[in-house]
Amino acid sequence: MSHSPRDDVSPVPGFPADGEADAPLAATDRSNSLLLLTPRERDVLDWVAAGKTNRQVASILGTSPRTVQKHLEHVFAKLGVESRLAAVMRALSLARGGAR
């Protein structure tokens, strides 16, 4: 069973919750890079935003640290960033309606 940080802690302010990408307004706004993230990539990014290491995220999600790293590599590419901090900051900016 998948485990999300939203199950245990309050979400990061401004970060989209599961299902928001399916909202009619969001579905028409294809410029938002967050829409390109898979649910698992969003889960990984949520946990990274909560300060968890790859090993901790892997344990929480029931996967390997290498799988978490691959998810993060995909997140970095989709958001156009090169680090965990930059990915979190970009996601927060996009969720608040900031520029790409």
Beta strands, then each sheet from edge to edge (+ up, - down):
end
